[in-house]
C-alpha cells in the first residue's frame, strides 16, 4: 500500500467515502420502499472493506479488540437480514433504514470531527492558527 494512503487522515477520508456510499445505498432502499419485489441493500462493513483494500486483515493486538471477518469488495449487496416482506415481495423496513441512516450520520460526524482535529494539530505544529 502507498505510504501516503496510511495514517489517521487517510483512514478518516476512506471512512468518509465509505459512509457517503452507504448513505446513497440506504437512500435508494428508502426510495424503493413501495417497489414490488425490492430487496434492500447495504455495504459490507467498513472493516471488511478496509482489509480488502489493504490486502491484509486488521490486526488484533489486544484481546479486547474486535476481530474483523474476511474482507470483500465494498459494493452494495442484498441485505440478508431483511426477513419480513409485504405481500408484493418488498422487504424494505422504513424503520430499519431510518436507524441505519442515523447510525451512518453519527459515524460521519465522528469521522469529520477526527479529521478536523488532526488538521488543527498539524496547523498548530506548523505554527499556523486554523
N, C-alpha and C positions, 0 to 999 in steps of 0.2 A: 504494500500500500504506500502511496505517495506520502512522505513525511509532512507535507503541507496540509494534508487532509486528516491529520490526527490532532488531538488536544481538545480542550473543552469548548473552544469556539467552533471548531469544525463539527464536533459532536452535537452542539446545540443547533447548528444550521441544518445538519442532517435530520435531527429530530423535528425541526420546524417544517422541513419539506415533507416528512412522513405525515405529520399532523395535518398539514394542508391537504394532502392527498386523501387522508382518511375523512376529513370533513366533506370533501367532494363526493366520496362514495356514500357517506351517510345521507347527504342531501339528496342524492339520486334515489336512495331507498325511500326516503320520505316522499319524494315526488311521485314515486310509483306505488304508493300505499293503496291505491284503488285499481291498479292494473291487474287484471285476472291472470293467475298463474305466476306472478312475480315472486321471486325468492330474494330476500335481502342479501347484500354482500358486505364484506368487511375486509380490511387489510390484515395481513399476517402481523403478529405482534412486532413491535419495533426491535426487540432483542433478536428475533429471528432474522429480520431484515438486515440488521447491523452485522450479525455473524456471517450472513451470506455474502454481504458486500466486502467484508474484510478477509474472507476466506478462512477465518478461524472462529471457533466458538468463543463466547465470552468466558473468561477465566473465573472460576470460583476459588478465590484466595482466602476466604474466610467461611467457616461453617454457617454463618448467618446469612451469607449471600444466597440469592435465589438462583438456582441453575436454570439456564435457558434451554429450551428444546432445540433440535436441529434447525438450521437456517433454511429458508426458502425465499423465493422471489417476493418482492414487496407488492406484487399486483393484487388486485381485488379477487376475492374468491367467495364462493357461496358460503353464507353463514349457516353452518350445520346445527347451531344452537337454536335456530328458529323451529319450534316444534308445532305451534298452533298455526292452523291455516283457516282462512274463511272458506265458505262453500265454493267460491270461484277459484280456489287454489292459492290465493295471495297469502304470503307468510310474514308480511311486514307488520310489526307491532310498533305503533307510533310511540308508545310509552318507552319501549326498549331503545328505540332510535334516539329519542329525546335524551335519555340518560347517557347514551354513548356520545352524543353531540356535546353535552355538558361536560363529560369527562375529558373529551378531547380539547374543549375550550380551556379547561383548567390546566391541562398539560401544556397547552400552547402558551398560556400566560406565564407559567413557571419557566418554560424554555426561553421566552423573551426576556424575563427578568434576569435569569442567569447570564444570558448573552450581554445584556446591558451592563451588568455588574462587572463582568470580565473586561468589557471595553473600557469602563471607567477606571478599573485597576491599571490597565495599560496606559491610559491617558495620564493618570497620576504618576506612574513610574517614569513616563517620558517628560514629566514636569508641565504637562498641559492640563488646564482645567476644562472639564466637559460640561 
